Amino acid sequence: MLKNLLKLVAAVFFTVAILFPFYPKKEPSPVVQQPPAKPLPEMGATPDFATIGNVGEKKTAFFGFLSPAIAIENHRIQQERDFLGSMLETESTARQNPDNLAKAEKLAKAYRYATPSEGITQSWIQAMLLRVNVLPPALVLTQAANESAWGTSRFATQANNYFGQWCYRAGCGLVPLRRTEGATHEVAKFNSAQESVAAYFMNVNRNRAYAELRTIRAELEQTGQDLKSEKTALALTQGLSHYSERGQAYVDELQAMIRHNKKYWSESGKQ
């Protein structure tokens, strides 16, 4: 009886040993992102802001024109942030799934923050989450209005540049009429206003000059403050003193504009 039992056990082990290499190994699952709950708004044709004489109508047209672009960027960033957040809750082996690694590498390149040689780590994800975060519409719209003279500047009308962003390759944009002798920068040219808004978001979210803004934003988020609110917009201006050579005077002007145009933030809605 014992002898027959031993033979049976041996046969089972032999069968498993033969078949095991042919069983597919279970790979870590990629993180799946959910589609948007509702369709994102689309940008309309660019209004001729210079021909709108009524100040209130011009502001409404300007904010209404750019608000969809901000909604699109904030949605994109929230999707990226959700992916990174889910990776924090994922086991280390699952993080190294090829799909997850490819997404992480793409984000690392976009935000100019390389992944560690050992792969996706919690510390890397946490550092990325400082960069990958939304911006309040009131802040973006106010800077756009300030930098583009409400969409009437030469750079806005000829280069779709609403934020005064520079580039440094010859022919990459428009040469400023009052550029300092010896300077080589140009004001970047974009194919659309949407591209200009996207470039602004990336500039603020990855440029070391605005690290203070990102720190303020992270601190506000930890307290549970709405990151798309007017209150957040006012707080984040303190991290933009390097955006203009005017420094604190520029920050003060942005804050005054945000407060003065308070009624438009509820009209445009939180994007």
C-alpha positions as protocol buffer text, in pm:
chain_id: "A"
residue {
  index: 1
  type: MET
  ca { x: 0 y: 0 z: 0 }
}
residue {
  index: 2
  type: LEU
  ca { x: 275 y: 245 z: 100 }
}
residue {
  index: 3
  type: LYS
  ca { x: 474 y: 148 z: -205 }
}
residue {
  index: 4
  type: ASN
  ca { x: 180 y: 224 z: -437 }
}
residue {
  index: 5
  type: LEU
  ca { x: 125 y: 561 z: -264 }
}
residue {
  index: 6
  type: LEU
  ca { x: 488 y: 658 z: -315 }
}
residue {
  index: 7
  type: LYS
  ca { x: 462 y: 566 z: -682 }
}
residue {
  index: 8
  type: LEU
  ca { x: 152 y: 787 z: -717 }
}
residue {
  index: 9
  type: VAL
  ca { x: 324 y: 1086 z: -551 }
}
residue {
  index: 10
  type: ALA
  ca { x: 629 y: 1040 z: -771 }
}
residue {
  index: 11
  type: ALA
  ca { x: 410 y: 1032 z: -1081 }
}
residue {
  index: 12
  type: VAL
  ca { x: 237 y: 1356 z: -982 }
}
residue {
  index: 13
  type: PHE
  ca { x: 568 y: 1537 z: -923 }
}
residue {
  index: 14
  type: PHE
  ca { x: 702 y: 1411 z: -1254 }
}
residue {
  index: 15
  type: THR
  ca { x: 395 y: 1535 z: -1441 }
}
residue {
  index: 16
  type: VAL
  ca { x: 417 y: 1880 z: -1278 }
}
residue {
  index: 17
  type: ALA
  ca { x: 788 y: 1902 z: -1355 }
}
residue {
  index: 18
  type: ILE
  ca { x: 722 y: 1826 z: -1721 }
}
residue {
  index: 19
  type: LEU
  ca { x: 425 y: 2062 z: -1766 }
}
residue {
  index: 20
  type: PHE
  ca { x: 535 y: 2359 z: -1550 }
}
residue {
  index: 21
  type: PRO
  ca { x: 764 y: 2522 z: -1810 }
}
residue {
  index: 22
  type: PHE
  ca { x: 472 y: 2536 z: -2052 }
}
residue {
  index: 23
  type: TYR
  ca { x: 238 y: 2726 z: -1820 }
}
residue {
  index: 24
  type: PRO
  ca { x: 242 y: 3099 z: -1904 }
}
residue {
  index: 25
  type: LYS
  ca { x: 399 y: 3318 z: -1639 }
}
residue {
  index: 26
  type: LYS
  ca { x: 172 y: 3588 z: -1501 }
}
residue {
  index: 27
  type: GLU
  ca { x: 311 y: 3930 z: -1589 }
}
residue {
  index: 28
  type: PRO
  ca { x: 244 y: 4235 z: -1370 }
}
residue {
  index: 29
  type: SER
  ca { x: -65 y: 4416 z: -1494 }
}
residue {
  index: 30
  type: PRO
  ca { x: -42 y: 4762 z: -1646 }
}
residue {
  index: 31
  type: VAL
  ca { x: -224 y: 5049 z: -1476 }
}
residue {
  index: 32
  type: VAL
  ca { x: -543 y: 5122 z: -1670 }
}
residue {
  index: 33
  type: GLN
  ca { x: -662 y: 5484 z: -1695 }
}
residue {
  index: 34
  type: GLN
  ca { x: -1031 y: 5567 z: -1712 }
}
residue {
  index: 35
  type: PRO
  ca { x: -1178 y: 5778 z: -1995 }
}
residue {
  index: 36
  type: PRO
  ca { x: -1313 y: 6126 z: -1910 }
}
residue {
  index: 37
  type: ALA
  ca { x: -1659 y: 6133 z: -1753 }
}
residue {
  index: 38
  type: LYS
  ca { x: -1776 y: 6393 z: -2005 }
}
residue {
  index: 39
  type: PRO
  ca { x: -1640 y: 6526 z: -2337 }
}
residue {
  index: 40
  type: LEU
  ca { x: -1376 y: 6793 z: -2306 }
}
residue {
  index: 41
  type: PRO
  ca { x: -1458 y: 7139 z: -2446 }
}
residue {
  index: 42
  type: GLU
  ca { x: -1313 y: 7247 z: -2778 }
}
residue {
  index: 43
  type: MET
  ca { x: -1153 y: 7578 z: -2862 }
}
residue {
  index: 44
  type: GLY
  ca { x: -1333 y: 7804 z: -3104 }
}
residue {
  index: 45
  type: ALA
  ca { x: -1192 y: 8047 z: -3359 }
}
residue {
  index: 46
  type: THR
  ca { x: -969 y: 8322 z: -3224 }
}
residue {
  index: 47
  type: PRO
  ca { x: -1170 y: 8642 z: -3171 }
}
residue {
  index: 48
  type: ASP
  ca { x: -1034 y: 8971 z: -3298 }
}
residue {
  index: 49
  type: PHE
  ca { x: -990 y: 9112 z: -2950 }
}
residue {
  index: 50
  type: ALA
  ca { x: -865 y: 9450 z: -3076 }
}
residue {
  index: 51
  type: THR
  ca { x: -1204 y: 9523 z: -3232 }
}
residue {
  index: 52
  type: ILE
  ca { x: -1402 y: 9457 z: -2912 }
}
residue {
  index: 53
  type: GLY
  ca { x: -1447 y: 9801 z: -2760 }
}
residue {
  index: 54
  type: ASN
  ca { x: -1649 y: 9711 z: -2452 }
}
residue {
  index: 55
  type: VAL
  ca { x: -1412 y: 9609 z: -2172 }
}
residue {
  index: 56
  type: GLY
  ca { x: -1650 y: 9360 z: -2016 }
}
residue {
  index: 57
  type: GLU
  ca { x: -1723 y: 9196 z: -2351 }
}
residue {
  index: 58
  type: LYS
  ca { x: -1352 y: 9175 z: -2429 }
}
residue {
  index: 59
  type: LYS
  ca { x: -1279 y: 9005 z: -2098 }
}
residue {
  index: 60
  type: THR
  ca { x: -1565 y: 8761 z: -2144 }
}
residue {
  index: 61
  type: ALA
  ca { x: -1446 y: 8678 z: -2496 }
}
residue {
  index: 62
  type: PHE
  ca { x: -1084 y: 8639 z: -2387 }
}
residue {
  index: 63
  type: PHE
  ca { x: -1152 y: 8417 z: -2087 }
}
residue {
  index: 64
  type: GLY
  ca { x: -1409 y: 8216 z: -2281 }
}
residue {
  index: 65
  type: PHE
  ca { x: -1165 y: 8160 z: -2566 }
}
residue {
  index: 66
  type: LEU
  ca { x: -880 y: 8025 z: -2351 }
}
residue {
  index: 67
  type: SER
  ca { x: -1081 y: 7837 z: -2087 }
}
residue {
  index: 68
  type: PRO
  ca { x: -1126 y: 7521 z: -2300 }
}
residue {
  index: 69
  type: ALA
  ca { x: -749 y: 7499 z: -2353 }
}
residue {
  index: 70
  type: ILE
  ca { x: -696 y: 7515 z: -1977 }
}
residue {
  index: 71
  type: ALA
  ca { x: -957 y: 7245 z: -1923 }
}
residue {
  index: 72
  type: ILE
  ca { x: -780 y: 7020 z: -2173 }
}
residue {
  index: 73
  type: GLU
  ca { x: -442 y: 7066 z: -2005 }
}
residue {
  index: 74
  type: ASN
  ca { x: -576 y: 7017 z: -1654 }
}
residue {
  index: 75
  type: HIS
  ca { x: -751 y: 6699 z: -1766 }
}
residue {
  index: 76
  type: ARG
  ca { x: -433 y: 6567 z: -1926 }
}
residue {
  index: 77
  type: ILE
  ca { x: -234 y: 6642 z: -1614 }
}
residue {
  index: 78
  type: GLN
  ca { x: -495 y: 6483 z: -1388 }
}
residue {
  index: 79
  type: GLN
  ca { x: -477 y: 6166 z: -1599 }
}
residue {
  index: 80
  type: GLU
  ca { x: -98 y: 6165 z: -1563 }
}
residue {
  index: 81
  type: ARG
  ca { x: -129 y: 6230 z: -1193 }
}
residue {
  index: 82
  type: ASP
  ca { x: -380 y: 5948 z: -1148 }
}
residue {
  index: 83
  type: PHE
  ca { x: -138 y: 5711 z: -1320 }
}
residue {
  index: 84
  type: LEU
  ca { x: 148 y: 5815 z: -1092 }
}
residue {
  index: 85
  type: GLY
  ca { x: -74 y: 5794 z: -785 }
}
residue {
  index: 86
  type: SER
  ca { x: -186 y: 5442 z: -872 }
}
residue {
  index: 87
  type: MET
  ca { x: 178 y: 5344 z: -914 }
}
residue {
  index: 88
  type: LEU
  ca { x: 246 y: 5447 z: -555 }
}
residue {
  index: 89
  type: GLU
  ca { x: -11 y: 5192 z: -441 }
}
residue {
  index: 90
  type: THR
  ca { x: 126 y: 4922 z: -672 }
}
residue {
  index: 91
  type: GLU
  ca { x: 378 y: 4658 z: -571 }
}
residue {
  index: 92
  type: SER
  ca { x: 732 y: 4721 z: -693 }
}
residue {
  index: 93
  type: THR
  ca { x: 724 y: 4432 z: -942 }
}
residue {
  index: 94
  type: ALA
  ca { x: 401 y: 4557 z: -1101 }
}
residue {
  index: 95
  type: ARG
  ca { x: 556 y: 4901 z: -1148 }
}
residue {
  index: 96
  type: GLN
  ca { x: 812 y: 4743 z: -1378 }
}
residue {
  index: 97
  type: ASN
  ca { x: 544 y: 4618 z: -1618 }
}
residue {
  index: 98
  type: PRO
  ca { x: 657 y: 4717 z: -1972 }
}
residue {
  index: 99
  type: ASP
  ca { x: 347 y: 4934 z: -2028 }
}
residue {
  index: 100
  type: ASN
  ca { x: 393 y: 5111 z: -1696 }
}
residue {
  index: 101
  type: LEU
  ca { x: 764 y: 5163 z: -1762 }
}
residue {
  index: 102
  type: ALA
  ca { x: 691 y: 5306 z: -2107 }
}
residue {
  index: 103
  type: LYS
  ca { x: 436 y: 5552 z: -1964 }
}
residue {
  index: 104
  type: ALA
  ca { x: 673 y: 5650 z: -1684 }
}
residue {
  index: 105
  type: GLU
  ca { x: 961 y: 5706 z: -1926 }
}
residue {
  index: 106
  type: LYS
  ca { x: 739 y: 5923 z: -2145 }
}
residue {
  index: 107
  type: LEU
  ca { x: 643 y: 6136 z: -1845 }
}
residue {
  index: 108
  type: ALA
  ca { x: 1003 y: 6150 z: -1726 }
}
residue {
  index: 109
  type: LYS
  ca { x: 1110 y: 6290 z: -2063 }
}
residue {
  index: 110
  type: ALA
  ca { x: 822 y: 6538 z: -2080 }
}
residue {
  index: 111
  type: TYR
  ca { x: 886 y: 6673 z: -1730 }
}
residue {
  index: 112
  type: ARG
  ca { x: 1265 y: 6645 z: -1758 }
}
residue {
  index: 113
  type: TYR
  ca { x: 1306 y: 6425 z: -1453 }
}
residue {
  index: 114
  type: ALA
  ca { x: 1480 y: 6100 z: -1539 }
}
residue {
  index: 115
  type: THR
  ca { x: 1375 y: 5767 z: -1390 }
}
residue {
  index: 116
  type: PRO
  ca { x: 1630 y: 5593 z: -1162 }
}
residue {
  index: 117
  type: SER
  ca { x: 1850 y: 5319 z: -1306 }
}
residue {
  index: 118
  type: GLU
  ca { x: 1676 y: 5065 z: -1081 }
}
residue {
  index: 119
  type: GLY
  ca { x: 1336 y: 5147 z: -1233 }
}
residue {
  index: 120
  type: ILE
  ca { x: 1029 y: 5324 z: -1097 }
}
residue {
  index: 121
  type: THR
  ca { x: 1071 y: 5396 z: -727 }
}
residue {
  index: 122
  type: GLN
  ca { x: 840 y: 5556 z: -472 }
}
residue {
  index: 123
  type: SER
  ca { x: 1075 y: 5851 z: -425 }
}
residue {
  index: 124
  type: TRP
  ca { x: 1077 y: 5917 z: -801 }
}
residue {
  index: 125
  type: ILE
  ca { x: 697 y: 5904 z: -816 }
}
residue {
  index: 126
  type: GLN
  ca { x: 666 y: 6143 z: -521 }
}
residue {
  index: 127
  type: ALA
  ca { x: 909 y: 6386 z: -683 }
}
residue {
  index: 128
  type: MET
  ca { x: 713 y: 6367 z: -1008 }
}
residue {
  index: 129
  type: LEU
  ca { x: 386 y: 6437 z: -828 }
}
residue {
  index: 130
  type: LEU
  ca { x: 529 y: 6775 z: -728 }
}
residue {
  index: 131
  type: ARG
  ca { x: 557 y: 6858 z: -1097 }
}
residue {
  index: 132
  type: VAL
  ca { x: 254 y: 6680 z: -1238 }
}
residue {
  index: 133
  type: ASN
  ca { x: -36 y: 6878 z: -1097 }
}
residue {
  index: 134
  type: VAL
  ca { x: -315 y: 7108 z: -1209 }
}
residue {
  index: 135
  type: LEU
  ca { x: -317 y: 7488 z: -1219 }
}
residue {
  index: 136
  type: PRO
  ca { x: -611 y: 7716 z: -1124 }
}
residue {
  index: 137
  type: PRO
  ca { x: -782 y: 7870 z: -1430 }
}
residue {
  index: 138
  type: ALA
  ca { x: -784 y: 8215 z: -1265 }
}
residue {
  index: 139
  type: LEU
  ca { x: -404 y: 8212 z: -1251 }
}
residue {
  index: 140
  type: VAL
  ca { x: -354 y: 8093 z: -1609 }
}
residue {
  index: 141
  type: LEU
  ca { x: -611 y: 8333 z: -1753 }
}
residue {
  index: 142
  type: THR
  ca { x: -471 y: 8627 z: -1558 }
}
residue {
  index: 143
  type: GLN
  ca { x: -116 y: 8565 z: -1675 }
}
residue {
  index: 144
  type: ALA
  ca { x: -237 y: 8523 z: -2032 }
}
residue {
  index: 145
  type: ALA
  ca { x: -425 y: 8854 z: -2014 }
}
residue {
  index: 146
  type: ASN
  ca { x: -127 y: 9029 z: -1857 }
}
residue {
  index: 147
  type: GLU
  ca { x: 134 y: 8893 z: -2097 }
}
residue {
  index: 148
  type: SER
  ca { x: -70 y: 8930 z: -2417 }
}
residue {
  index: 149
  type: ALA
  ca { x: -249 y: 9259 z: -2346 }
}
residue {
  index: 150
  type: TRP
  ca { x: -580 y: 9073 z: -2357 }
}
residue {
  index: 151
  type: GLY
  ca { x: -490 y: 8893 z: -2677 }
}
residue {
  index: 152
  type: THR
  ca { x: -395 y: 9205 z: -2873 }
}
residue {
  index: 153
  type: SER
  ca { x: -15 y: 9192 z: -2853 }
}
residue {
  index: 154
  type: ARG
  ca { x: 201 y: 9127 z: -3158 }
}
residue {
  index: 155
  type: PHE
  ca { x: 314 y: 8798 z: -3009 }
}
residue {
  index: 156
  type: ALA
  ca { x: -44 y: 8681 z: -2949 }
}
residue {
  index: 157
  type: THR
  ca { x: -177 y: 8780 z: -3293 }
}
residue {
  index: 158
  type: GLN
  ca { x: 125 y: 8674 z: -3499 }
}
residue {
  index: 159
  type: ALA
  ca { x: 269 y: 8385 z: -3296 }
}
residue {
  index: 160
  type: ASN
  ca { x: -19 y: 8248 z: -3085 }
}
residue {
  index: 161
  type: ASN
  ca { x: 198 y: 8326 z: -2783 }
}
residue {
  index: 162
  type: TYR
  ca { x: -18 y: 8437 z: -2490 }
}
residue {
  index: 163
  type: PHE
  ca { x: 243 y: 8402 z: -2215 }
}
residue {
  index: 164
  type: GLY
  ca { x: 553 y: 8578 z: -2349 }
}
residue {
  index: 165
  type: GLN
  ca { x: 753 y: 8255 z: -2356 }
}
residue {
  index: 166
  type: TRP
  ca { x: 1100 y: 8270 z: -2506 }
}
residue {
  index: 167
  type: CYS
  ca { x: 1295 y: 8032 z: -2727 }
}
residue {
  index: 168
  type: TYR
  ca { x: 1665 y: 8034 z: -2812 }
}
residue {
  index: 169
  type: ARG
  ca { x: 1704 y: 7883 z: -3158 }
}
residue {
  index: 170
  type: ALA
  ca { x: 1733 y: 8122 z: -3452 }
}
residue {
  index: 171
  type: GLY
  ca { x: 1400 y: 8142 z: -3633 }
}
residue {
  index: 172
  type: CYS
  ca { x: 1203 y: 7969 z: -3357 }
}
residue {
  index: 173
  type: GLY
  ca { x: 981 y: 8271 z: -3305 }
}
residue {
  index: 174
  type: LEU
  ca { x: 952 y: 8648 z: -3337 }
}
residue {
  index: 175
  type: VAL
  ca { x: 1240 y: 8880 z: -3254 }
}
residue {
  index: 176
  type: PRO
  ca { x: 1135 y: 9137 z: -2989 }
}
residue {
  index: 177
  type: LEU
  ca { x: 1144 y: 9489 z: -3129 }
}
residue {
  index: 178
  type: ARG
  ca { x: 1327 y: 9618 z: -2821 }
}
residue {
  index: 179
  type: ARG
  ca { x: 1559 y: 9322 z: -2767 }
}
residue {
  index: 180
  type: THR
  ca { x: 1881 y: 9412 z: -2585 }
}
residue {
  index: 181
  type: GLU
  ca { x: 2184 y: 9433 z: -2813 }
}
residue {
  index: 182
  type: GLY
  ca { x: 2372 y: 9104 z: -2806 }
}
residue {
  index: 183
  type: ALA
  ca { x: 2071 y: 8903 z: -2684 }
}
residue {
  index: 184
  type: THR
  ca { x: 1968 y: 8605 z: -2895 }
}
residue {
  index: 185
  type: HIS
  ca { x: 1629 y: 8505 z: -2755 }
}
residue {
  index: 186
  type: GLU
  ca { x: 1308 y: 8518 z: -2955 }
}
residue {
  index: 187
  type: VAL
  ca { x: 945 y: 8501 z: -2846 }
}
residue {
  index: 188
  type: ALA
  ca { x: 830 y: 8148 z: -2928 }
}
residue {
  index: 189
  type: LYS
  ca { x: 584 y: 8088 z: -3210 }
}
residue {
  index: 190
  type: PHE
  ca { x: 307 y: 7829 z: -3170 }
}
residue {
  index: 191
  type: ASN
  ca { x: 72 y: 7671 z: -3422 }
}
residue {
  index: 192
  type: SER
  ca { x: -229 y: 7740 z: -3202 }
}
residue {
  index: 193
  type: ALA
  ca { x: -338 y: 7896 z: -2875 }
}
residue {
  index: 194
  type: GLN
  ca { x: -376 y: 7543 z: -2738 }
}
residue {
  index: 195
  type: GLU
  ca { x: -5 y: 7482 z: -2797 }
}
residue {
  index: 196
  type: SER
  ca { x: 76 y: 7805 z: -2616 }
}
residue {
  index: 197
  type: VAL
  ca { x: -130 y: 7703 z: -2313 }
}
residue {
  index: 198
  type: ALA
  ca { x: 28 y: 7355 z: -2312 }
}
residue {
  index: 199
  type: ALA
  ca { x: 377 y: 7505 z: -2323 }
}
residue {
  index: 200
  type: TYR
  ca { x: 291 y: 7740 z: -2036 }
}
residue {
  index: 201
  type: PHE
  ca { x: 173 y: 7450 z: -1819 }
}
residue {
  index: 202
  type: MET
  ca { x: 491 y: 7255 z: -1887 }
}
residue {
  index: 203
  type: ASN
  ca { x: 706 y: 7561 z: -1821 }
}
residue {
  index: 204
  type: VAL
  ca { x: 550 y: 7627 z: -1480 }
}
residue {
  index: 205
  type: ASN
  ca { x: 544 y: 7259 z: -1385 }
}
residue {
  index: 206
  type: ARG
  ca { x: 903 y: 7168 z: -1467 }
}
residue {
  index: 207
  type: ASN
  ca { x: 1117 y: 7485 z: -1478 }
}
residue {
  index: 208
  type: ARG
  ca { x: 1333 y: 7518 z: -1166 }
}
residue {
  index: 209
  type: ALA
  ca { x: 1256 y: 7891 z: -1160 }
}
residue {
  index: 210
  type: TYR
  ca { x: 906 y: 7801 z: -1040 }
}
residue {
  index: 211
  type: ALA
  ca { x: 997 y: 7538 z: -780 }
}
residue {
  index: 212
  type: GLU
  ca { x: 853 y: 7766 z: -511 }
}
residue {
  index: 213
  type: LEU
  ca { x: 514 y: 7766 z: -685 }
}
residue {
  index: 214
  type: ARG
  ca { x: 515 y: 7386 z: -693 }
}
residue {
  index: 215
  type: THR
  ca { x: 605 y: 7370 z: -324 }
}
residue {
  index: 216
  type: ILE
  ca { x: 323 y: 7611 z: -233 }
}
residue {
  index: 217
  type: ARG
  ca { x: 81 y: 7403 z: -439 }
}
residue {
  index: 218
  type: ALA
  ca { x: 185 y: 7079 z: -267 }
}
residue {
  index: 219
  type: GLU
  ca { x: 142 y: 7238 z: 75 }
}
residue {
  index: 220
  type: LEU
  ca { x: -204 y: 7366 z: -17 }
}
residue {
  index: 221
  type: GLU
  ca { x: -304 y: 7024 z: -143 }
}
residue {
  index: 222
  type: GLN
  ca { x: -196 y: 6864 z: 185 }
}
residue {
  index: 223
  type: THR
  ca { x: -434 y: 7096 z: 370 }
}
residue {
  index: 224
  type: GLY
  ca { x: -720 y: 6994 z: 140 }
}
residue {
  index: 225
  type: GLN
  ca { x: -749 y: 7326 z: -43 }
}
residue {
  index: 226
  type: ASP
  ca { x: -913 y: 7326 z: -387 }
}
residue {
  index: 227
  type: LEU
  ca { x: -623 y: 7363 z: -630 }
}
residue {
  index: 228
  type: LYS
  ca { x: -844 y: 7519 z: -897 }
}
residue {
  index: 229
  type: SER
  ca { x: -986 y: 7792 z: -674 }
}
residue {
  index: 230
  type: GLU
  ca { x: -927 y: 8166 z: -683 }
}
residue {
  index: 231
  type: LYS
  ca { x: -769 y: 8136 z: -338 }
}
residue {
  index: 232
  type: THR
  ca { x: -510 y: 7896 z: -475 }
}
residue {
  index: 233
  type: ALA
  ca { x: -448 y: 8123 z: -773 }
}
residue {
  index: 234
  type: LEU
  ca { x: -365 y: 8410 z: -538 }
}
residue {
  index: 235
  type: ALA
  ca { x: -132 y: 8192 z: -331 }
}
residue {
  index: 236
  type: LEU
  ca { x: 54 y: 8052 z: -632 }
}
residue {
  index: 237
  type: THR
  ca { x: 140 y: 8398 z: -765 }
}
residue {
  index: 238
  type: GLN
  ca { x: 403 y: 8413 z: -490 }
}
residue {
  index: 239
  type: GLY
  ca { x: 595 y: 8148 z: -682 }
}
residue {
  index: 240
  type: LEU
  ca { x: 606 y: 8354 z: -1002 }
}
residue {
  index: 241
  type: SER
  ca { x: 842 y: 8633 z: -904 }
}
residue {
  index: 242
  type: HIS
  ca { x: 1099 y: 8498 z: -1153 }
}
residue {
  index: 243
  type: TYR
  ca { x: 850 y: 8504 z: -1440 }
}
residue {
  index: 244
  type: SER
  ca { x: 917 y: 8874 z: -1492 }
}
residue {
  index: 245
  type: GLU
  ca { x: 1217 y: 9095 z: -1428 }
}
residue {
  index: 246
  type: ARG
  ca { x: 974 y: 9314 z: -1232 }
}
residue {
  index: 247
  type: GLY
  ca { x: 975 y: 9055 z: -953 }
}
residue {
  index: 248
  type: GLN
  ca { x: 738 y: 9128 z: -664 }
}
residue {
  index: 249
  type: ALA
  ca { x: 575 y: 9415 z: -854 }
}
residue {
  index: 250
  type: TYR
  ca { x: 469 y: 9160 z: -1116 }
}
residue {
  index: 251
  type: VAL
  ca { x: 329 y: 8931 z: -846 }
}
residue {
  index: 252
  type: ASP
  ca { x: 135 y: 9222 z: -692 }
}
residue {
  index: 253
  type: GLU
  ca { x: -10 y: 9310 z: -1032 }
}
residue {
  index: 254
  type: LEU
  ca { x: -126 y: 8952 z: -1093 }
}
residue {
  index: 255
  type: GLN
  ca { x: -294 y: 8942 z: -753 }
}
residue {
  index: 256
  type: ALA
  ca { x: -472 y: 9271 z: -820 }
}
residue {
  index: 257
  type: MET
  ca { x: -597 y: 9141 z: -1155 }
}
residue {
  index: 258
  type: ILE
  ca { x: -722 y: 8816 z: -1002 }
}
residue {
  index: 259
  type: ARG
  ca { x: -919 y: 9006 z: -738 }
}
residue {
  index: 260
  type: HIS
  ca { x: -1049 y: 9267 z: -983 }
}
residue {
  index: 261
  type: ASN
  ca { x: -1182 y: 9003 z: -1225 }
}
residue {
  index: 262
  type: LYS
  ca { x: -1337 y: 8788 z: -953 }
}
residue {
  index: 263
  type: LYS
  ca { x: -1680 y: 8764 z: -1120 }
}
residue {
  index: 264
  type: TYR
  ca { x: -1535 y: 8606 z: -1434 }
}
residue {
  index: 265
  type: TRP
  ca { x: -1391 y: 8306 z: -1253 }
}
residue {
  index: 266
  type: SER
  ca { x: -1736 y: 8178 z: -1160 }
}
residue {
  index: 267
  type: GLU
  ca { x: -1861 y: 8253 z: -1511 }
}
residue {
  index: 268
  type: SER
  ca { x: -1583 y: 8058 z: -1680 }
}
residue {
  index: 269
  type: GLY
  ca { x: -1617 y: 7776 z: -1425 }
}
residue {
  index: 270
  type: LYS
  ca { x: -1348 y: 7555 z: -1279 }
}
residue {
  index: 271
  type: GLN
  ca { x: -1184 y: 7377 z: -1568 }
}
